[in-house]
Every structure is written in structure tokens, then in C-alpha cells.
Amino acid sequence: MTLAELLVRLGSFGLGLTWRVEVDEVVDPRVPEMERRSEGAGTDTLTLLSLTTPSLQLIDAEARGFAEDGLAVVRARPPGA
């Protein structure tokens, strides 16, 4: 499942999350902007979705979604993938 698919499937729950994205290997020109926007307090779901498409490839990346009470969602590259 891509990050874009995850964000869409989370539906209304995902809209309330704040995201932080870390990518070890930049292979797409959108990645630095995605990381910049998610620094500090993080970025909202709609902003992250605007930087994400089904064809976006993230390598050695982790996206963490936070709700008011803490970490709610982690999307990471599976080990060995």
C-alpha cells in the first residue's frame, strides 16, 4: 500500500492527524518539500496528501501520524523490502 492509499483509506480519522515524514534516500523531487513541511510540529494530512501520489516512491522512509494523545499510525518500509 502506498502512502497516498493509506492517507485516503484512513478517511475522516486521518484528517485529524499530524504527520512527520523521514526519508533516507531521496529519489523524487517532492521528498525534500515533504520532509521540510513535516519538521517540528508536523504537517496536516491534506498537505501531505497534496505532495503524495500513487506513483511517489519513498525508499527507506517512515511516515508517522500523530493524534492529540500521541502516535496513532506508522507507515514504514517493511524489513527486507
N, C-alpha and C positions, 0 to 999 in steps of 0.2 A: 504494500500500500504506500502510495506516495504521500508526501506531506500535504499536498493540496487535497487529496482524497480524505485524509484524516481530518483536516480542518472542516471540510464540508460535512462529513459524517458525524462530527461532534454536535452539529446543529446548534440549537439555542444554548446548550451548555457551554459550547466552545466560545460563543460570543462574549462570555463574561471572563475569559481567561486572559492573562498577560503572558507573553511569550519571551523566552530567551533562547537564542539560537547560537550554537558554536560549531564552526566548520573547520576541520583541519586542512582539507585540500580544496582550494578554490578552483572550480572548473567552469564556472558560469559567471558572467559579469554582474549578475544581480546579487550574488552572495555577499560581497563586501557591504552593500547597502542594507541587506537583511541583518547582518551582524551589527552594523552601526546602529540601526534603529532598535535593536534588541538589547543594547548595552544598558547598564544602570537599572532603571525601573522596568525595562522591557517594553514590548510593543503589543498593541492590541491585535486581536485575531483578524480583523478586516484588513489592517495594514499588512500583516504577514501574508494573508491570502492574496493581496494585490501584487506581492513580489514573488508569488509561487504559482507555477503552472504544472499541469500533469507531466510535462517534459523536463522540468527542472531536475537536475541530478545533483544530489548532495552526497559527497564522499567523506567518510569519517566525520559524520555530523550528529549532533544531538539537539533536538528541539524540546524544551521543557515548558509546559503550560502551567501557570500558577493561578489558583483561585485565591480569594481573600484569606482562607485558612491554611494556605500552603500549596505544596506541589500536588498537582492533580493529574497530569498527563506527561509521559516521557515517550518521545519517538526517537529511537536510536538505531543506528545501523546494527543489524544482527551480527553476533560474533561469527567470523569466518566468511562473511558476505563480501 
